[in-house]
């Protein structure tokens, strides 16, 4: 049994040579990391390490509370089987310019299964001790849920007038007839995710009305309002022999292939335009490969956003490929070209991305100047209902509801 202190868990990579972390339902690379408790559903975990040396690493899961702090339950309470297992599926990249070793595993499996629902952290580490944080390579959030209550939700234009044309309001009721909730105001917490971006999540939401068998979450002061954003920019590098619509040129250099995207312009002051996107997601793919996990190469992707320099702010590129981390891929301003520029090493595939402005002093993010915010934008939303179980001493997930804003 391994005990943790109150360690806050986020989607984090602890080494720069680790790339392309993906967590999704089995055989569904565009899905999100939710599975039902005691079901046949499984999650696939994938990542690359940029080396030609194969090493053995381990992984283990840890139960967390609704705020993503590890709780103090002993592992044998919430896991049936082993908490820690070795990663046995790893192979070197095949016929690629960049050396890498691809690691993958599936959870749950015959050796380890969760007993409880809730927030879980998958920890990939080296050595023998999962509690030794210095050995961590990756921490990644995933959710195991039950279907104990019903969630009736609607995504609409906000009731706050100033955000009516730029945002989405997520209103919902929780029906719990036949299910016991002792103290809804204390025991129930709800999180809402937009496009699986934990950095913009609305968390620890409480009901504003408690009626018989129904909890109502219908705020009038904006706690459940998200910026609408815009449809995501995209590019296709599934085949580096051909130039796709979003690519200006492809060059083979001694340090690898360089893919130069067509220059972008700010969308914030333009009228809303619609096109198909993946809501920030990505798909790893080499069109000529039988196994893209091993045969997709890495390429240098060059981004360029033509716009005047913004004082006391950074411009960053973000998406699921960097887990929406606001400090990962910062652009530099080139005064000769009058553009923000960035170069990122990415695995072949199809990517969504966007530019975001980050204030240097207040750590506030703003899409309005680079992408715009529109209530007509389509986004994916997930409502996660947590209940503190007084007998078990931990938070359970008693329902998850997926919803989408209408075009």
N, C-alpha and C positions, 0 to 999 in steps of 0.2 A: 504493500500500500504506500502511495506517495501523497503527502499533504503539501499544499501550496499555501502561501500567505495570500493576502488580497492583491494579486497581481493583475493589473489592467491589461486586457488583451485587445489588440487591433490587428488589422491585416498588414503585417510587417515582414520585410525581408531584411535580414541582418548581415548579408554579405553582397558586395557589388557584383560578384560573378554568378549570382543566381538570377535566372531570367525566366519569363513566361510562366508564371504561376497560374494554374487554372484549377478551379474546383467547380464541378457541375454534376448533375444527376447522370447516372450511367447511360452512355450512348446518346446524350443530349448536350452537346458542347455549348449550346446557346441558353441552357437552363440555368436556374439559380440554386444556390446551395441549401435547399430545404428537402428533408425527407420525413416521412411519417414514421412514428414510433411503432415498433413491432410489425413492420411491413416488409415486403420483399425489395423495397427501394434501396438503392446504394448510391454512393457518391464516388466519382473518380477524382483523384488528386494527381496533378502533373506539374513537373518543373524541370528546368535544365540547369546544369552547372557548366560554365564555360571552361572546360578543361578536357584533356584527353586521358586523364587518370580516373579510373573507376574506384570509388570508395563505398563502403557500406555505411548507410545512415539509418536512423531509427525514427519512428513516429509514435506519438501517443496522444490521447485525447484528455481534455480536462473540462469539467463542468463549470459553468460560469453563471452569475446572477444576471438579472435583466440589464444591469449597467456594464456588463462585460468585465466584471472582476471575478477572478477565480474564487470559488467558495471553499469552505473548509470540510467538505464531505470526504471521507475516505473513498478511494477509487473503487473498491470492491462493492460499494453501495450502488453506484450508478453505472458500473460496467460488469457485464457478464463475460468473464474470460480475462484476457491480459490487457493491462493498460498500455504497455509498450510492446511494439513489434518491430522487427527489422524490415526495411524495404528490400524486397528480393527481385523486383522487376526493374532493371536498369540496363541501358545499352548505349553505346556510342553513336553519335550522329553519323549518317552514312552518306558519303560523296558530297560533303559540304565544305565550303571554304573555311568556315569557323568550326573549331573543335568544340564539341559539347557532349555531355552525357545526360541522357534523358531518364528521369526517375518517375515512376508512377506506382500507385497502389489504389485499392478499392476499400472503402469502409461503409458500413459494417462488413465483417467477414466471419468465417467459421471460428476464428480465434478470439474475436472481440466484438461484442455487441452492447449497445446502450440499454440500460434498464429504465432510465428516466428520460422524459422530454426536457427541452430547455436549450439555452445557448451553450454551444460547445466550442472549444478552441482545439484545432489540430496543430500540434507542435512537432515540427521536424527538427531533429537535433543530431549532433555527433556525440560519440562517447557512450557512456552507460547510464547517466543520471539525467532524467528529464527535468528535474527541478533545478539543475545548474543552468542558469540563464545564459552564461557565457558560451554554452554549447549550442544555443538555439540558432537555427538557420532560417526558419520560417514559422510564423504564427498566422493562422487563418481561421476566420469565423465561419461556422456553419450552424444550422438550426435543425433540431429534431422536434416535431410537433405532434400534438394530439388533436382530435376533433371533438372536444367536449362541449363547446358552445358554438352558436351561429353568429356570423358577422354579416350584417346587411349594410353595404356601403355605397356611396356615390361620389364620384369626382366631378366637380362642377366649377364654374367661375366663382371667385371669392365674393363673400358678402361684404368684405371691407372694400369700400368704393375705390380707394386709391390703388388697389391691386386688381381691380376687376378685369382689366385687359392684359395683365402681365403674369397672372398666377393661376394656380389650381388649389381648390379647397377640397380636402378629403373629410367628409362627414360619414359617420357610421353609428350603428347601434349594435350592441352585443346582447343576444338573447341567451339566457342561461336557465330556461325552464328545465327542471329535473336535475340540475347540477348545483351543488352547494358552494356558494361563495360567502364566507362568514362576514367579511368586512370589505366591501368593494373599494371604498376610498383608500384603504390601507393596503389591501392584498393585490389589487389589480393595477398593472402598469401596461401601457400600450406604446409601441413604437411604430412609426410609419417610415418606410423607405421609398425613395424615388430612384428607380433604375439601379437598385442595390448599392447605392452610394451612402456608406455609413457616415461620411463627413458632413452630410447635409440632413441626416435623419432627425425627425421629430420624436423625442423620447420622453418617457415618464409621463405620458398623458393620462389624465384622470377623468372619470365621467363627470359631466356637469349636472345630469339628472339621474336619479336612481328610482326606477319604477318597479313594479312587481315583474320579476323575471326579465327585465330589460334595463340595460345601462346605455345612456345616450351620450355621445361625444359629438356635439354640434356647437362649436365655439363661435363667438362673435367678435373676438379680439385677435384672431390671426394665428393662434397656436398651431393650427393644422393647415396652414397655407404654405405652399412651395412656390418658388420662382418657376415659371413655366419653361424657361430656356427656349431653345430653338431646336429644329431637327438637326441631328448630328452630322458633322462633316465626315467624309469617309475616303478611304483609298484602298486600292486592290493591288497587292504584290504577290498574288498566288502563282504568277508565272513571270519571271524576270526576263524572259526573252521578248516580251511584248510590252508596249507602253499602254496602260489603261487610260481611261478618260481623265482621271485625276492626277496623272503622272506626267511631268514635263520631260523627263529624261532618265535613263539608267546607264550608269558607267561602271565598268569593272576596273577596280584599282587594286594595288597590292594589298591593301587592308580590307578588301571585300567589295561587294557591290554597293554602290551609292544610288539611292532612288531619290530624285529631286521632285517634290510635289509642285504642282502649279501654284503660283502665289495666291494666297487667300486674302480676302478683304473683309473688313468688319461687316457684320450683318445687323448690328444693333439699331441702326437708323433706317433700315429697309423694311418694306412691308413683309409680312409673314409669307413664307413659301413652304410648300410641303413636298417631301420626297421620302422614299422608303429608307429606314435606317434600322439599326440594331439597339437603339437606346443606350449607346455607349459601349456596347459589347464588342467582342472580337471573335474571329474564327481562324484557327491555325490551319493552313492548307497550302500544299504544293500540288498544283494541278497535275504534275507528272509523276507524283509519288504514289506508291502503294500504301505507305505508312508515313503520313505527314509529321507525326511526332518525331520520327528519326531522320526523315529525308528533307524536311523543310530547312532551308538555310537561313542564316541571319543576314540582314541587310541594314545599311545605314540609311535612315529615312530623314530627309532634309525638309523641315517645315519653314514657311515664310509667311508672315502676316504683315501686309502693307498697311501701315497706319502711323500717325505721328506718335512720338514718344510720350508716354504718360509719366508725369512727375511723381516721384515717391511711391511708385508701385511697380510690381513685377508682373510680367505676362507669362503664363505657364500653359503647357499642353497637358491635357488630362483625358482620361477615359478608363475603361476597365483594365486596359493593358498596364497601367501603373496604379491600379486600385484607387483612383481618384485622389491620390496623395498630393497635397498642394505644394510640396517642396521638391518633388521628384525631378521634373523636366522643365527647367526655367529657360526662357528665351533670353538671348542677348540682343540689344538694339544696335543695328548697323546703320550709322548715320549716312553712309554712302548710298545705301539702297533705300533708306527710309522705311525699314521694316524690322520687325522682331523675327529673329531666326533661331532655330534649334535643330540639333542633330541627335537622333535617338536610334539605338541599335534594337531592332525588332525582328522577330521571327516571321517568315513568310506567311501571308494570310490576308484576311480582309479585316480592316480596322475602322472603328468609329473613333472620332476625337473631337475636341473643341478647345478653344482658347479661353482662359479665364484670367481676370485681373485680380491681383492680390495686393492689398495695401501693405506697405513695408512696416508700418508702425502698429496698426490695429489688427492685423491678421484677418481682415475681412475680405471676402471674395465677392466679385461682381461680374456677372455675365452680360450686363446691359450694354457695355461699350463694345464688346467683341462679338457676341452672338445674338443679343437681344432676348427679351422675355415676352412670350406670347401665350395667351390662354388657349390658343388653338393648337399648341404643340401636343403631340402624343407622347406620353411617358408611361412607364410601368410603375405601379405602386404595390407595396406589400404592407398589410396591416398585421402586426404580430401582437398577440394578446398573451401577456404573462400573468400568472397567478402564483403568489407565494404559498407554498404548501407547508402548513404549520407542522404537520406530522413528519415530513421528510426534512424540513429545514432548508428548502431551496426553492428557486423559481422554476415553475413549469411553463411550457408554452401550450396553452389550451386551445389555441386556434391560430391559423394563418389564413388571411384572405388576400388573394391577388386581384387587383383591379387595374384599370387603365383609363387615362383621360381620353375623351373623345376628340377626334379631329374636327 
